Each structure stands twice: as structure tokens, then as C-alpha cells.
């Protein structure tokens, strides 16, 4: 966790005393820690203790009357590489699950773009109550990481499940997350996405139905694992928010070719997920072509083969991944593309299959490797498919 920014939220429960040891462990591992406390939490542990251990002022209110500064929940959310809420009381968990932002901690939670770890702590009956379990399930469903409560003696004198996980357990969980999610740290991955538009005249073009969703999901997946991503996108209505993603917008196949060949040498790998037009009009009219009684004939010429060009440029240390969107003879066509374009593996899907292809939120793919291995996956969301593809990429990079 060296160099990571950790935002620790401490709520008003008896387990708040464990926050001191948690801060100490996080700082010992090299993390920079800022602590946000609820007003009630101050009744269980003093801000001075946590300020001394974290070496940062403790944040409780939106406005600090002592120095006249505004504590911005937005800036805190952007600053953090991870947010930990420990202890997380039933009250705070309920607020988080329902979007109630009535203090600095919950507003910071709603502003956080980083992974959020939640360590519940409460009496056993509160923990087992259907309302609490429903709220925890809600937090899980939106991507929060729950560090489960432990069994043992509770402050009430009862014994059962509800104890906050020990600081060592929480620290190990967060550390393991960062270790797992840094597998592409130091790597530069180029990814293409979306369609290309090939102009016929100033108002018409040849294009396809690609939404760019698969390529953008791949960019987010690679960036989340620590990669620097160069995302070269055709015209799509999507946005990328991860700070590791550098986006280059293009329109035509020629522009995508130029952007890819200009950037490939600095990359460790490239994933060619864009649906690039194979042909373009040989001539583009300067003015809008007017409708006439006779048929219109447009002569087409081949566009540059980007994947093949990169395959010729590829060094032994680089990994090149292609996509094969087919409507018939999928395996044979994909294997031919794999060999002709010098790919390390190709991702095959069928444009005619339900839940796959263009303008879907899901995809059904088969990965075919240069060694002849065929790995078929069930229909999944494109985010999950992106993770499968990136995992295969990691295997190739580690060979």
C-alpha cells in the first residue's frame, strides 16, 4: 500500500477504539491516511489520538470554524485510492445504502470514485436484522467490498456475530486488493473501440452499428489493474473516467491507422476491439450528392489493415490481440485472422447470436490462442467479458 491514499471513515460505535490500531497499521505500510469521523464517533475515541497517528487533521464537519476552511467531500472522494469505513454501524450502513448524505462521512462516500471497504460492527441482533442484511446486500450489489463481521464477545455482554473484523484483517484485505489490482502496473496498453465512418460526401458516410461498449469496457478493466491505457476511439456516445485512460478520438479508418501506428511502439500490448471499415469510397464528393433518376455507383477501395500492420511491427515482447466478429464459419475465419495478422490470441463472437455483437450490453466470446487453445465463455456482461480478455492478456504478458 506504499504511496496509496486511504480515507478512513470512523462511525459512532464501541469498536471505534480499534481505529487507532488500524490507522497505525496503514501508515506503517506506507499509506497516507486521512480520517473522517461522524460527530458521535468522537464520544468513543478522541480526534487527537487519530490525528497523532495519521499525522493529518481529523475531519468531522463540513466547515472548520477554527481555521475557516471548507472540508470538501468532493476533493476527499477524488483524493482517495480507497475508502475504509470501520467501524460501520447499522445507522451509517443504512444511510449509505439509501443515499442519505447528512454528514461529511456519508457525503464523502457518495463522492468516492475509489473502492470502498465496509467493516460492519454492531450487536448480534442488529447485525442479523433483515433491514441490516438488506442494506449490506445493497452495498455489495453496487460494488462495495464488505469485510464481514466476526463472531465473538460483544460490548453488550452477548456473544455472536457482529464484532468488527480486527485491524490486521482489514489491513490485509485492503493490501490484497491493491496487490491483485496492480497486475498491469507499469504496462501501457493500447485499445481501439467503436466504428469508423468513411465519408461519401459532407453529409453521408459508410459505417457500422458498433457502440464501442466492448472497447471501453476493456479500457476500464485494464486501467483498473494499473495499466496506462491509450484508448483510440471512433465516433461513439461513451465517456471514460479513469485517470489512467488517455483517449484519442478519430473518425475514419485512416485516422485510426495513423493513431495506432504512431502509438504502438511505446505499448506492451494492444487490443484491437474497434469495428474498422474494410472499405471506403475511392473519392469523396466535395458537395452533397443530389438525388438523380439514375442509380448511383460508388467505387470502394480497401482501408489500411491496422491489425496486420501492427502484427508486422510487433516485437517479441509485445502482445497483440484481435477481434473476429463473424456471421458464418466463425472458428475457421478467426483462426485464419490469427495467423495472417500475427496475433497472440483472437476474440471470436457471432453478430447473429442473441446477446452478442453490436449494441448489446452482453457478449458471448471464444478466445483462440496462437497455441491452438480454444476457451469458450458463457454469455456475460461486457464488463465481465473484458475482465476475461484482460486476464488472458496478463497470461500472455507473463510468459
N, C-alpha and C positions, 0 to 999 in steps of 0.2 A: 504493500500500500504506500510505498515511498512516493512522496510528492502528490498524493491524492488529497482532494479537498472533501472533508467529511462534515456534513451538517447533522448534528445530534440534537434530536428533539426529546426533551425530558418533560414528562407529564406528572400530575399530582397523585402519585401512588407511593406506598411504603418502599417499593423496590427502587425508588429514585436514588436511594443511597448507593446502589450499585453503579450509578452513572459515573461516580468518581473513578472507580477502577476501570470502567470501560474507556473513559477519556484517556486515562494513563496508558492503557494498552494500545490504543490507536496512535497516540503520539509516539510511543516507543517504537512502533512500526514505521514511523516516518511520515504519518499523515498530518495534515493541517486541519485542526478541529475548531469549529465554531459551534457554540451551544445555544439553542433556543429553548427557553423554559416557558411553561404556562405559569400564570400567576400563582396557582395553587401549588405547583411544584416547589416553589420557594419555601413552603412550610415543611418540606421533607428534607431538603438539602440546600445549603446556602449557596447563592451565586458566587460568593468569594471563593469557595472551595473549587468549583468548576472553572472559574476564571483563572485561578492559580495553576491548575493542572493543564488547562488548554492553552494558556498564555494568550487568550483572546477575551475581550469583554463579553459578558453574558447578555444575551438579547431576550427581553421579555415583552416590552411594549413597542408599539409602532413608533412612538415618539419618545426620545430620551430627553427628559426635561433638564438633566444635569449639564449636557453639552449642546443641547439644541439640535441634535442630529435626528434625521428620519431614518428608521430602520426599514429598508426596502425589502419586502418579501420577494419581489421580482429579482432583485440582484442576488439575494441569497439562493434562490432557486437556480439561477444561471451559474453561480459560483460553484455549487456543489457537484462533485463527481459521484457522490452517493449521499443519501439521507437515511439516517437511522432514527427510529422512534422507539426509545427504550427508557423507561417502561412506557408501554402504550396501554392506557386504561380503557375500560369499556366505554367511557364517555368520549374520549378522543377517537377511538376506533369508529364509534357511531357517527361522529362529526365527519371524519374522513370519508367514510362510505357514502355519506349523503351530501357531501359537498358543502358542509357548513363551515364558513370561514369567519369565526368570531374572535380569533386571537392570532398572534404573529406566527405561532407554530402551524396552525391549520392553513393559514393563507400561504405560508412558505411551502407547505406540502402540495397545495394545488398549483403552485407556480413551478415546482421542481420538474426539470426535464430529465433528471438522472434516475437510476434505480433507487427504489425506496424499500428499506428493510423495516419490518414491523415486528417488535417483540412484545406480545401481549403479557400483561401482568394484572391479576385480579383474583378475587376469591373464587373457589371452585364452582359455586352455583352461578355466579355471574358469568364465568367463562363458558359453562355448559348451557346457559340460557339460549333458546333458539334465536333470539334477537341478536345476541353477540355472535353466534356462529354464522348467522346470515350476513352480518356486517363483515366478518372476517372473510367469508366466501366472496363477497362483493369486492373487497380489496384485492384478493387473489385474482379474480376474474379480469381486473384491469391492469394486471402486471406487477402488483406489489409482491415482494418476497416476504413470506411470513416465517419468522423464526419461532417455531412452536413453543408454547408454554410447557413447563416441565412439571412432573409430579413431585410432591414433597410437602413438608410442613409449611403452612401458610400463616400470615400475620394474625388471622382470626383465631388461630389455635386448631383449626381443622387441618386435615391432610388430604390432598388430592391434586388434581391438575389445575394449574393457574399461576405457578411460580414463574417469574421471568427467567428466561434462559440466562445462564451465567455469562458474565462479560467475556470470558475466554471463548465460549461457544459463539457468541455474537461476532467477536473479532475474527474468529476462524472462518465463519460463514461469509463475511464481507471480503476477507482476504482471498478465499477460494473463488468468489465471484470475479474479482479482478484478475486473478490468475487465469481463470477459464476464458475470460473475455479480453485477453490480450494476446491471443494466439497469432494475430496478424500484425502485432505491434512492430513498427519498423518497415512494414511492407507497403508498397504502392501498387494499387490495383486499378486498372482502367476498365470501365464498364460502359458499354453502349446500350441505349434504350430508345424505345419508341419507333415511329415510322420515319421515312424520309419522304419529302414532297418534291416531285420533279416537274418543273413548270412547263406548261404548254404555251401559255400566254400570260399576261399580267394578272389574270383573274382565275385561271384554271390550272390544275395540276394532276399528275398521276400519283396516287398514294395508296395506302392500305389502312386496315382497321386497327392497327396496333395502338394500344393505350399507353404503353410504356410502363405499366404496373410491375411487370416481372423484372425489368431492368432496375427500376427504382427500389424494389424490394431487395434486390441483390446488393445495391449500393448501401442501403441502410444496414443490411446484415454484415457486410464486410467492414463498414465503419464502426459498428458496434463491437467488433472484435479487435479494434485498434488500428485498422489499416487506414492509410491515406488513400482516398478514393478520388479518381478523376472520372466523373460521370459525363459522358458525351451523349447528349440527348437530342433527338429530333423534336419536332413540334408536338408537345403534349400539354395537358392541363394538370400537371402534377407539380408538387414542390418537394424539395429536400431540405431538411432542417439540421441534420447532423453537422457539427463544425468540422468533421474530418472529410466532408464531401466538397470537392471543388467541381462546380458544374460548368460545362461548356455547351452552349446551345447552338445547334446547327439546323439547317433546313434540308439540304439536298444530300444525296449520296456522295457527291464530290467533296462537299464541305466536311462530311463525316470522315471520309477517307483522309483528307488533309489533316484533320484534328487527330485522328488515330495514329497516323504515321509520324506526326510531329511529337507525340507524347509517349509512344510505345517503348522507346529505348530506355526511358527512366523508370519503367514499370517492372515489377517482379512477375506480374501476371495480367492477363486481360480476359474478360468475359464478354463475348460478342452476342448480346441479347437483343440488339436492335433488329427490326424488320426492315432491312435496307432494300430499296427498289433495285431490281436486277436490270431494268431498262429505263431510259429517259428519252424524251424527244430529241432527235438529232438537231433540230433547230427550234428555237423559241421565238414566237412571234412578239414583235415589239408592242403591238396594239392588240386589243381584244379581237379575236377571230369572230367575224359576223356569220350568222347562220345563212346558208345558201340552200338552193334547191337540191344541189348535187351532194353526194356523200363526201365526207372529209376523210382524207387519208393522212395519217401521221406516221412518219418513219421513225422507228425507235433504234437506239444504239445501246450497247451494253454499258453499264456503270462499272466503276472500278470494283474488283473483288477484294474487299477490305480484309476479310479473314485470310484469304490466300496470300495477300501481300504481307500481312503480319507473320504468317507461317514461314514465309521465305526470310523474313528479317529475324525471326526468333532465335535467341541464343540458347544453348543447352540448359542454362539456369532459369529461363523464363517458361511460364506455363500459359498456354493458350487454350481457351475454351470456346466452343462454338455451339450454336443452337440450330436444330433442324426442325422446322415446322412443316410437316408433311400432311398430305391428304391420301396418299397411297404408297405402298412399298416403303413404309417408313424405315424399317430396320436397314434395308439394303441402301436406301438413299443416305441415311445417316452414316453408315459405315463408309460409303464412298466419300462423303464430305470429310470425314475424319482423316482419311488417308490423303486425299488430294490437297487438303489445306494444312496438313502437318499439325493437327490439333492433338492436345493431350487427352481430352475427352470431349464428347459432344452430348448435348441435352436434346433428346427427341421428344416431341409431342405432336399430337394429331389435331389439326384445325377443325376437323369434323366431329370430334368427340365432345360430348356434353361435359361441361366443367373444365375444359381445357382451351388453349388458344387465345385469340384476341378478345378483349373487352370482358374478361372474366376475372373474378376475384380469387378463383381457384385454378389449379393446374394439375395435370397428370403427366408425369415425365418418366422417361427411362434414360439413365446415364450409361453411355457406352464408352469404355476406356480404350486407349491405344493398345492395351494388352488383350483386348477382346472380351473383357468382363462386361456383363450387362446387368445393371441394377435398376429394377423397376420399383417405383414408389406408388402408393395409392394416391387418389385424388386428395389434395391438401390445399390450404390457403397458399397464396403466392408467397407470403412471408415465410411459411414453413418450408415450402419448396426452395426458397432462397437459402435457408439455413442448410438444407441437404446439399445443395450445389456448392456452397461455400465450404462445408465440411469436406467434400471431395477435393476441392481446390487445396485445402490445407494439407490433405494427404499427399497430393502431388508435390507441393512445395517442400514437404518434409522428406521427400525421397532422396 
